[in-house]
Structures are given as structure tokens and as C-alpha cells.
Amino acid sequence: MKNIKVGIIGMGVGAKHYQVLNKIKYCSVEAICDLSRNKLNLENIKDQNIFKTKNYKELLKKNLDLIVIASYDNFHSQQIIDFIKKGIHVFVEKPLCITKEELKRIK
């Protein structure tokens, strides 16, 4: 089975996703993103080879199969659209988006 390369945006709730994904044999967390430098350097993130950034658009340049979006709600819709356009699978924490207009853009 192919190794699934994962990126995570938002290391509050995203840190829990990291812990779970890190235990899955066929998943490899390759990159994380958070606006807070402190959250990028959490003690539970042992792998120093993980790409870390404060700008989620840097993750669009990575060779990822899946992005986990656990950022602030108002950022969800644009992040979803950007990653779908790149052909990257998306898992997003609720809410998917905030407005009906955002939902139409995602669709």
C-alpha cells in the first residue's frame, strides 16, 4: 500500500489529528502549518523533518495526498478551494464553511 503524505493546518485541534495520523502505518505527516510559532514547536511533534510554516500556501507547494484543515473557521473555505484545485484530498473540521456563498464556491 502507498504511503499517504499528509499536511495539517491548525495545530490546536490539528495536534490531535497529528497524534492519530502518526500512529497509522501508511500515513506520513509531512508538513504542518499554524499562525503561532509556539504551536509549530509542540513537544509532541518529535519528527524534526516535518516541514513547518506559518503560511498555509507553502503547503500547496508540497507533494501531499491529503490535507487536514483545522484552522480558524473563517479560513476553511479558501483553504478547501485551494487544495481541491491542486488535486489534494481534503479533511476539514466543522464547519465546512460559514456562508452560503462560500458553499457555492466550494461546490
DSSP file with accessible surface (Angstrom, degrees, kcal/mol):
  #  RESIDUE AA STRUCTURE BP1 BP2  ACC     N-H-->O    O-->H-N    N-H-->O    O-->H-N    TCO  KAPPA ALPHA  PHI   PSI    X-CA   Y-CA   Z-CA
    1    1 A M              0   0  176      0, 0.0     2,-0.1     0, 0.0     0, 0.0   0.000 360.0 360.0 360.0 142.9    0.0    0.0    0.0
    2    2 A K        -     0   0  142      1,-0.1     2,-0.4    25,-0.0    24,-0.0  -0.405 360.0-112.3 -70.6 142.8    1.2    3.5   -0.8
    3    3 A N        -     0   0   65     -2,-0.1     2,-0.6    24,-0.1    24,-0.2  -0.630  29.1-134.3 -74.7 127.9    2.2    5.8    2.0
    4    4 A I  E     -a   27   0A  65     22,-3.7    24,-2.8    -2,-0.4     2,-0.6  -0.779  13.5-145.5 -89.3 118.4   -0.3    8.7    2.3
    5    5 A K  E     -a   28   0A  65     -2,-0.6    60,-2.9    22,-0.2    61,-1.9  -0.760  22.8-167.0 -89.0 122.1    1.5   12.0    2.6
    6    6 A V  E     -ab  29  66A   0     22,-2.8    24,-3.0    -2,-0.6    25,-1.3  -0.859  17.0-167.9-118.5 142.6   -0.4   14.3    5.0
    7    7 A G  E     -ab  31  67A   0     59,-2.2    61,-2.7    -2,-0.4     2,-0.4  -0.922  11.4-154.2-119.8 150.8   -0.3   18.0    5.8
    8    8 A I  E     -ab  32  68A   0     23,-1.9    25,-2.1    -2,-0.3     2,-0.5  -0.994   4.1-161.8-129.6 130.4   -2.1   19.6    8.7
    9    9 A I  E    S+ab  33  69A   5     59,-3.1    61,-3.1    -2,-0.4    25,-0.2  -0.951  70.6  28.9-110.5 122.7   -3.3   23.2    9.0
   10   10 A G     >  -     0   0    6     23,-3.4     4,-0.6    -2,-0.5    24,-0.2   0.708  61.6-153.5  95.8 102.3   -4.0   24.4   12.6
   11   11 A M  T  4 S+     0   0    3      3,-0.2    23,-0.1     2,-0.1    -1,-0.1   0.142  79.7  76.9-100.8  23.3   -2.1   22.8   15.4
   12   12 A G  T >> S+     0   0   39     58,-0.4     3,-1.0     3,-0.1     4,-0.5   0.816 123.0   2.9 -81.8 -86.4   -4.7   23.3   18.1
   13   13 A V  H >> S+     0   0   78     57,-0.4     4,-1.3     1,-0.2     3,-1.3   0.858 130.0  69.0 -63.7 -32.8   -7.2   20.6   17.2
   14   14 A G  H 3X S+     0   0    0     -4,-0.6     4,-2.6    56,-0.4    -1,-0.2   0.788  86.0  66.7 -59.3 -26.5   -4.8   19.6   14.5
   15   15 A A  H <> S+     0   0   11     -3,-1.0     4,-2.0     1,-0.2    -1,-0.3   0.872  99.6  51.1 -63.5 -33.7   -2.3   18.4   17.1
   16   16 A K  H <X S+     0   0  136     -3,-1.3     4,-1.9    -4,-0.5    -1,-0.2   0.906 109.1  50.0 -68.6 -40.5   -4.8   15.6   18.0
   17   17 A H  H  X S+     0   0   37     -4,-1.3     4,-3.2     1,-0.2     5,-0.3   0.912 108.3  54.2 -61.7 -41.8   -5.0   14.7   14.3
   18   18 A Y  H  X S+     0   0    3     -4,-2.6     4,-2.5     1,-0.2    -2,-0.2   0.932 106.4  51.2 -56.8 -46.9   -1.2   14.6   14.2
   19   19 A Q  H  < S+     0   0   71     -4,-2.0     4,-0.5     1,-0.2    -1,-0.2   0.905 115.5  41.5 -59.5 -42.6   -1.1   12.1   17.1
   20   20 A V  H >X S+     0   0   92     -4,-1.9     3,-1.4     1,-0.2     4,-0.5   0.949 116.1  47.2 -71.3 -49.4   -3.6    9.8   15.5
   21   21 A L  H >< S+     0   0   21     -4,-3.2     3,-1.2     1,-0.3     6,-0.3   0.848 104.5  62.1 -62.5 -33.2   -2.2   10.0   12.0
   22   22 A N  T 3< S+     0   0   87     -4,-2.5    -1,-0.3    -5,-0.3    -2,-0.2   0.718 101.5  53.2 -66.0 -20.1    1.3    9.5   13.3
   23   23 A K  T <4 S+     0   0  179     -3,-1.4     2,-0.5    -4,-0.5    -1,-0.3   0.568  85.6  98.7 -89.7 -11.7    0.2    6.0   14.6
   24   24 A I  S X< S-     0   0   78     -3,-1.2     3,-1.9    -4,-0.5    -4,-0.0  -0.692  70.4-142.2 -84.6 124.6   -1.2    4.8   11.2
   25   25 A K  T 3  S+     0   0  168     -2,-0.5    -1,-0.1     1,-0.3    -4,-0.0   0.823  97.7  43.0 -54.3 -39.7    1.3    2.7    9.4
   26   26 A Y  T 3  S+     0   0   90    -23,-0.1   -22,-3.7    -3,-0.0     2,-0.4   0.232  99.0  86.7 -98.7  14.5    0.6    4.0    5.9
   27   27 A C  E <   -a    4   0A  20     -3,-1.9     2,-0.4    -6,-0.3   -22,-0.2  -0.922  50.5-173.1-113.7 142.9    0.4    7.7    6.8
   28   28 A S  E     -a    5   0A  32    -24,-2.8   -22,-2.8    -2,-0.4     2,-0.7  -0.958  19.2-142.7-135.1 113.3    3.3   10.1    7.0
   29   29 A V  E     +a    6   0A   6     -2,-0.4   -22,-0.2   -24,-0.2     3,-0.1  -0.688  28.2 170.0 -77.0 114.4    2.7   13.6    8.3
   30   30 A E  E     +     0   0A  75    -24,-3.0    21,-2.5    -2,-0.7     2,-0.3   0.693  56.1  16.4 -98.1 -28.1    5.0   15.7    6.0
   31   31 A A  E     -ac   7  51A   1    -25,-1.3   -23,-1.9    19,-0.2     2,-0.3  -0.998  54.1-166.9-152.9 146.3    4.1   19.2    6.9
   32   32 A I  E     -ac   8  52A   0     19,-2.8    21,-1.6    -2,-0.3     2,-0.4  -0.958   6.5-165.1-133.7 155.0    2.3   21.3    9.5
   33   33 A C  E     +ac   9  53A   4    -25,-2.1   -23,-3.4    -2,-0.3     2,-0.3  -1.000  16.4 152.2-141.3 137.6    1.1   24.9    9.5
   34   34 A D        -     0   0   19     19,-1.7     6,-0.1    -2,-0.4    -2,-0.0  -0.954  44.9-129.5-158.8 149.7   -0.1   27.3   12.2
   35   35 A L  S    S+     0   0  100     -2,-0.3     2,-0.6     4,-0.0    19,-0.1   0.734  94.1  76.1 -71.1 -20.7   -0.1   31.0   12.7
   36   36 A S     >  -     0   0   40      1,-0.2     4,-1.2    -3,-0.0     3,-0.3  -0.813  67.9-155.8 -97.1 121.9    1.6   30.5   16.1
   37   37 A R  H  > S+     0   0  140     -2,-0.6     4,-0.8     1,-0.2     3,-0.3   0.876  96.4  59.3 -60.8 -35.8    5.3   29.7   16.1
   38   38 A N  H >4 S+     0   0  133      1,-0.2     3,-0.8     2,-0.2    -1,-0.2   0.900 103.5  50.3 -60.2 -40.9    4.7   28.1   19.6
   39   39 A K  H >4 S+     0   0   78     -3,-0.3     3,-0.9     1,-0.2    -1,-0.2   0.770 104.3  58.7 -71.6 -22.8    2.2   25.6   18.2
   40   40 A L  H 3< S+     0   0    1     -4,-1.2    -1,-0.2    -3,-0.3    -2,-0.2   0.712 107.4  48.6 -74.6 -18.8    4.6   24.7   15.4
   41   41 A N  T << S+     0   0   94     -4,-0.8    -1,-0.2    -3,-0.8    -2,-0.2  -0.109  78.3 157.3-113.9  35.5    7.1   23.6   18.0
   42   42 A L    X   -     0   0   51     -3,-0.9     3,-1.6     1,-0.1    -3,-0.1  -0.292  48.8-125.8 -61.5 144.4    4.9   21.5   20.2
   43   43 A E  T 3  S+     0   0  174      1,-0.3    -1,-0.1     3,-0.0     0, 0.0   0.799 107.0  62.6 -61.8 -29.8    6.7   18.9   22.3
   44   44 A N  T 3  S+     0   0   50      1,-0.1     2,-1.1     2,-0.1    -1,-0.3   0.544  83.2  84.3 -79.7  -2.0    4.6   16.1   21.0
   45   45 A I    <   +     0   0    3     -3,-1.6    -1,-0.1     1,-0.2     5,-0.0  -0.794  53.5 165.4 -98.6  93.0    5.9   16.7   17.4
   46   46 A K        +     0   0  153     -2,-1.1     2,-0.7     2,-0.0    -1,-0.2   0.799  43.7  92.6 -79.2 -34.6    9.1   14.7   17.6
   47   47 A D    >   -     0   0   66      1,-0.2     3,-1.1    -3,-0.2    -1,-0.0  -0.525  51.5-171.4 -71.6 110.2    9.9   14.4   13.9
   48   48 A Q  T 3  S+     0   0  142     -2,-0.7    -1,-0.2     1,-0.2    -2,-0.0   0.582  78.7  72.1 -77.4  -9.1   12.2   17.3   13.1
   49   49 A N  T 3  S+     0   0  150      2,-0.1     2,-0.3   -18,-0.0    -1,-0.2   0.533  70.6 112.2 -83.4  -5.3   12.0   16.5    9.4
   50   50 A I  S <  S-     0   0   10     -3,-1.1     2,-0.3     1,-0.1   -19,-0.2  -0.515  75.2-120.1 -70.1 131.0    8.4   17.8    9.3
   51   51 A F  E     -c   31   0A  63    -21,-2.5   -19,-2.8    -2,-0.3     2,-0.4  -0.554  33.3-164.5 -70.1 131.9    8.1   21.0    7.2
   52   52 A K  E     +c   32   0A  53     -2,-0.3     2,-0.3   -21,-0.2   -19,-0.2  -0.968  15.9 157.8-125.5 135.7    6.8   23.8    9.4
   53   53 A T  E     -c   33   0A  18    -21,-1.6   -19,-1.7    -2,-0.4     3,-0.0  -0.987  42.6-144.1-151.7 158.6    5.3   27.1    8.2
   54   54 A K  S    S+     0   0   92     -2,-0.3     2,-0.6   -21,-0.2   -21,-0.1   0.508  90.2  72.8 -95.7 -10.0    3.0   29.9    9.3
   55   55 A N    >   -     0   0   77      1,-0.1     3,-2.0   -20,-0.0     4,-0.4  -0.908  66.7-158.2-112.7 111.2    1.7   30.3    5.7
   56   56 A Y  G >> S+     0   0   35     -2,-0.6     3,-1.6     1,-0.3     4,-0.7   0.786  88.2  71.3 -60.4 -26.0   -0.7   27.6    4.5
   57   57 A K  G >4 S+     0   0  109      1,-0.3     3,-0.6     2,-0.2     4,-0.5   0.775  86.1  66.8 -64.5 -21.8    0.1   28.4    0.9
   58   58 A E  G X4 S+     0   0   60     -3,-2.0     3,-0.9     1,-0.2    -1,-0.3   0.818  93.7  59.3 -64.5 -30.1    3.5   26.9    1.4
   59   59 A L  G X4 S+     0   0    0     -3,-1.6     3,-1.2    -4,-0.4    -1,-0.2   0.771  91.8  67.6 -70.5 -24.6    1.8   23.5    1.8
   60   60 A L  G << S+     0   0   25     -4,-0.7    -1,-0.2    -3,-0.6    -2,-0.2   0.751  96.9  55.2 -64.8 -22.4    0.3   23.8   -1.7
   61   61 A K  G <  S+     0   0  149     -3,-0.9    -1,-0.3    -4,-0.5    -2,-0.2   0.569  93.0  91.9 -85.5 -11.5    3.9   23.5   -3.0
   62   62 A K  S <  S-     0   0   83     -3,-1.2     2,-1.7    -4,-0.3   -55,-0.0  -0.485  87.9-111.8 -85.2 157.4    4.4   20.2   -1.2
   63   63 A N        +     0   0  118     -2,-0.2     2,-0.3   -57,-0.0    -1,-0.1  -0.598  59.2 158.6 -87.2  77.3    3.8   16.8   -2.6
   64   64 A L        -     0   0    9     -2,-1.7   -58,-0.2    -5,-0.2     3,-0.1  -0.770  38.3-167.3-106.3 150.6    0.8   15.9   -0.4
   65   65 A D  S    S+     0   0   31    -60,-2.9    24,-2.0     1,-0.3     2,-0.3   0.676  80.0  22.9 -98.5 -28.7   -2.0   13.4   -0.8
   66   66 A L  E     -bd   6  89A  38    -61,-1.9   -59,-2.2    22,-0.2     2,-0.4  -0.999  60.1-159.8-144.6 138.6   -4.2   14.7    2.0
   67   67 A I  E     -bd   7  90A   0     22,-2.5    24,-2.6    -2,-0.3     2,-0.6  -0.981   8.9-153.3-119.6 133.9   -4.6   18.0    3.9
   68   68 A V  E     -bd   8  91A   4    -61,-2.7   -59,-3.1    -2,-0.4     2,-0.7  -0.947  12.4-156.9-103.3 119.9   -6.3   18.2    7.3
   69   69 A I  E     +bd   9  92A   0     22,-3.2    24,-2.8    -2,-0.6   -59,-0.1  -0.883  33.9 147.2-104.7 111.8   -7.8   21.6    7.8
   70   70 A A        +     0   0   15    -61,-3.1   -56,-0.4    -2,-0.7   -57,-0.4  -0.196  36.6 123.6-132.0  36.7   -8.3   22.5   11.5
   71   71 A S  S    S-     0   0   20      1,-0.2     5,-0.1    22,-0.1    22,-0.1  -0.152  75.8 -53.5 -85.7-173.5   -7.7   26.2   11.2
   72   72 A Y    >>  -     0   0  145      1,-0.1     3,-2.2     3,-0.1     4,-0.6  -0.375  56.7-116.1 -63.0 143.4  -10.0   29.1   12.2
   73   73 A D  G >4 S+     0   0   75      1,-0.3     3,-1.2     2,-0.2     4,-0.5   0.826 111.4  61.5 -52.9 -39.3  -13.5   28.7   10.6
   74   74 A N  G 34 S+     0   0   95      1,-0.3    -1,-0.3     2,-0.1     4,-0.3   0.662 104.4  50.2 -69.1 -10.8  -13.2   31.8    8.5
   75   75 A F  G <> S+     0   0   82     -3,-2.2     4,-2.0     1,-0.1    -1,-0.3   0.597  87.0  88.4 -96.3 -14.9  -10.2   30.4    6.6
   76   76 A H  H <X S+     0   0    1     -3,-1.2     4,-3.0    -4,-0.6     5,-0.2   0.899  82.6  51.3 -53.5 -52.5  -11.8   27.0    5.8
   77   77 A S  H  > S+     0   0    5     -4,-0.5     4,-2.5     1,-0.2    -1,-0.2   0.924 112.8  43.3 -60.8 -46.1  -13.5   27.8    2.5
   78   78 A Q  H  > S+     0   0   66     -4,-0.3     4,-2.6     1,-0.2    -1,-0.2   0.906 115.1  50.0 -66.9 -38.9  -10.5   29.3    0.8
   79   79 A Q  H  X S+     0   0    8     -4,-2.0     4,-2.3     2,-0.2     5,-0.2   0.928 110.6  50.2 -64.1 -43.2   -8.2   26.6    2.0
   80   80 A I  H  X S+     0   0    4     -4,-3.0     4,-2.7    -5,-0.2     5,-0.2   0.953 112.4  47.0 -57.5 -50.6  -10.6   23.9    0.8
   81   81 A I  H  X S+     0   0   15     -4,-2.5     4,-2.4    -5,-0.2    -2,-0.2   0.926 111.1  51.3 -59.8 -45.8  -10.8   25.5   -2.6
   82   82 A D  H  X S+     0   0   24     -4,-2.6     4,-0.9     1,-0.2    -1,-0.2   0.911 114.1  42.5 -60.3 -42.7   -7.0   25.9   -2.9
   83   83 A F  H  <>S+     0   0    0     -4,-2.3     5,-2.5     2,-0.2     4,-0.3   0.879 112.0  52.9 -76.5 -35.0   -6.3   22.3   -2.0
   84   84 A I  H ><5S+     0   0   91     -4,-2.7     3,-1.9    -5,-0.2    -2,-0.2   0.926 105.9  55.2 -63.1 -41.4   -9.0   20.9   -4.2
   85   85 A K  H 3<5S+     0   0  165     -4,-2.4    -1,-0.2     1,-0.3    -2,-0.2   0.812 106.5  51.8 -59.9 -30.1   -7.7   22.8   -7.1
   86   86 A K  T 3<5S-     0   0  124     -4,-0.9    -1,-0.3    -3,-0.2    -2,-0.2   0.452 119.1-113.0 -84.8  -2.8   -4.3   21.2   -6.5
   87   87 A G  T < 5 +     0   0   65     -3,-1.9     2,-0.4    -4,-0.3    -3,-0.2   0.741  68.8 143.7  78.3  23.6   -6.0   17.7   -6.6
   88   88 A I      < -     0   0   13     -5,-2.5    -1,-0.3     1,-0.0   -22,-0.2  -0.820  54.3-115.9-100.3 131.7   -5.2   17.1   -2.9
   89   89 A H  E     -d   66   0A 140    -24,-2.0   -22,-2.5    -2,-0.4     2,-0.4  -0.375  33.5-145.4 -63.6 146.2   -7.8   15.2   -0.8
   90   90 A V  E     -d   67   0A  46    -24,-0.2     2,-0.4   -22,-0.1   -22,-0.2  -0.955  23.0-178.4-125.4 130.8   -9.3   17.4    2.0
   91   91 A F  E     -d   68   0A  97    -24,-2.6   -22,-3.2    -2,-0.4     2,-0.4  -0.999  21.2-172.9-117.8 125.4  -10.5   16.5    5.5
   92   92 A V  E     -d   69   0A  32     -2,-0.4   -22,-0.2   -24,-0.2     2,-0.1  -0.966  22.5-127.1-126.8 135.7  -11.9   19.6    7.2
   93   93 A E        -     0   0   54    -24,-2.8   -22,-0.1    -2,-0.4   -17,-0.0  -0.418  59.5 -52.2 -66.6 153.2  -13.0   20.2   10.8
   94   94 A K  S    S+     0   0  179     -2,-0.1    -1,-0.1     2,-0.0     2,-0.1  -0.403 113.1  51.3 -72.7 150.6  -16.5   21.6   11.1
   95   95 A P        -     0   0   48      0, 0.0     3,-0.1     0, 0.0   -19,-0.1   0.619  64.4-158.1 -80.7 154.2  -17.9   23.9   10.0
   96   96 A L  S    S-     0   0   74      1,-0.2     2,-0.3    -2,-0.1   -16,-0.2   0.921  76.4 -24.5 -58.2 -45.5  -17.1   23.3    6.3
   97   97 A C        -     0   0   22    -21,-0.1    -1,-0.2     1,-0.1   -23,-0.1  -0.913  55.7-124.7-157.0 179.9  -17.7   26.9    5.7
   98   98 A I  S    S+     0   0   98     -2,-0.3     2,-0.3   -25,-0.1    -1,-0.1   0.783  81.8  39.7-106.9 -35.4  -19.6   29.9    7.2
   99   99 A T  S  > S-     0   0   56      1,-0.1     4,-1.9     0, 0.0     5,-0.1  -0.780  73.5-119.6-120.5 162.7  -21.8   31.3    4.4
  100  100 A K  H  > S+     0   0  150     -2,-0.3     4,-2.3     1,-0.2     5,-0.2   0.868 115.7  56.9 -63.5 -35.9  -24.0   30.0    1.6
  101  101 A E  H  > S+     0   0  121      2,-0.2     4,-2.1     1,-0.2    -1,-0.2   0.898 105.5  50.1 -63.2 -42.0  -21.8   31.9   -0.9
  102  102 A E  H  > S+     0   0   34      2,-0.2     4,-2.4     1,-0.2    -1,-0.2   0.920 108.7  52.8 -63.0 -40.9  -18.7   30.0    0.4
  103  103 A L  H  X S+     0   0   86     -4,-1.9     4,-2.6     1,-0.2    -2,-0.2   0.921 108.0  50.7 -61.4 -41.0  -20.5   26.7    0.0
  104  104 A K  H  < S+     0   0  140     -4,-2.3    -1,-0.2     1,-0.2    -2,-0.2   0.905 110.1  50.0 -63.8 -40.3  -21.3   27.6   -3.6
  105  105 A R  H  < S+     0   0  134     -4,-2.1    -1,-0.2     1,-0.2    -2,-0.2   0.897 111.2  48.8 -65.7 -38.5  -17.7   28.5   -4.3
  106  106 A I  H  <        0   0   31     -4,-2.4    -2,-0.2     1,-0.2    -1,-0.2   0.929 360.0 360.0 -65.1 -43.7  -16.6   25.2   -2.8
  107  107 A K     <        0   0  216     -4,-2.6    -2,-0.2    -5,-0.2    -1,-0.2   0.923 360.0 360.0 -62.1 360.0  -19.1   23.3   -4.9
